Amino acid sequence: MTPSVTLKDIARAAGVSTAAISQALNDRGSMRPETRERIKAIAADLGYVPNRHAAALRSGRTMTVGFVMADDDEPDRRWEWERTRKLTSLVRASAEHGFTVTVLPESNPDLIAGTTLDALYVPDARASQALLRAAIARGIPIVADDQYVDGSRGLSIRTGFDAAVRAGLDELERAGAQRIVFLTEAGGRPRDDIGRAAYEIWSSVRGREPMVRTVDAARRTLPRVLTEAVAAGADAVFAGAEDGPDVYLQLEEMRLIIPRDVQLVALCSSDCAVNRRLGVTHVCIRPDLAAEAMFATLPAALLDDGPRVVDLPWELVPGSTTRPPVGASASPTAARSVSR
């Protein structure tokens, strides 16, 4: 194995002290710019790679973030896919920022005592309370999706589920929908709870009777659920379980004309391209951006007192499954997008 290049190697080649090398590579000191650039060029030619972990030890940081992995006895496909995307995004963002990732099972909070972390990313904080308390007790900054972190150092990332649901419902209301059924998935995932709560509050404020219907993960109950909803007077569907394409095809199978008979808006984070191809009006959220948002805010979360909140972007993409706003003269296919 080729030995790594050290500051002493660069100092010998440049004919200066190791202190001067350190100043040049870290852009410190008052040396002449041409000398600084010459030293950097020599270091690059020698193949010098800075030891970020050694620098981290000197600064008291570990350059490691933790990821809490939920323990599911019967994990469903959608949740597994979403969790895998978040972990993959975290690993990718960590590598770009010189960090490594340690995966911790939520069922074993005692592992926190033996870890050294700069931050702990908790994609589902409500299901990881014991591990969360153990990390807070050790002073580890907490990064949590869709839950306020009540600690001196931490970051709450709002992935936009509630805002996206309200935007989709507003779109249906503008299009004249009177009886909107909200489809959610069995299992009671935190994200589904957020969407359902947003729908029920939206309905209550407008004096509408909520119509919540639950479908199974395999969508075997979808035909029956939609048939019963339409029979009960539903004239619009908000697909909150990321099943916009399935709902669209099932409504067509029922020989309903979209959007004349029933309008459709879908929430999506992974199948937005399919919704777009089918012309389904959808609200696209990006929970996979949480990792990058964490690193953009992490230095402040480590150094400053008081929790911080970051909102991820989302986008409303109208399609052919909703009608133009009531009273508008725009074409049904006119594209319009809104982001927050």
Disulfide bonds with the S-S distance in Angstrom:
Cys268-Cys272 2.22
